[in-house]
Amino acid sequence: MDDAMVGQGSLVVESTVKRSIIGRNVRIGEGCTIEESIILDGTLIGSNCQLHRCIIDRFNIISSGTT
C-alpha cells in the first residue's frame, strides 16, 4: 500500500492499493490494483480487478476481473 487510508475491519489480500481511501469492512480479493480511488464501507471487490480513479458507493459487489 502506498499513500492509502484503510478503514477498520477491511481486508486487502495480496493486492496493490495506491493513493486511495478504503472504507470500513471492505474486502479486496487477491491480485487487484486500485489507484486514486474511493471505496466506501461494506464493498466487496473480487480478485484480479483493476480500478483507476473510481468512486464506489457503500455495499456494492464488484465482480472478479473487472477493469
Stockholm file with secondary structure:
# STOCKHOLM 1.0

chainA/1-67         MDDAMVGQGSLVVESTVKRSIIGRNVRIGEGCTIEESIILDGTLIGSNCQLHRCIIDRFNIISSGTT
#=GR chainA/1-67 SS CBSCEECTTCEECSCEEESCEECTTCEECTTCEEESCEECTTCEECTTCEEESCEECTTCEECTTCC
#=GC SS_cons        CBSCEECTTCEECSCEEESCEECTTCEECTTCEEESCEECTTCEECTTCEEESCEECTTCEECTTCC
//
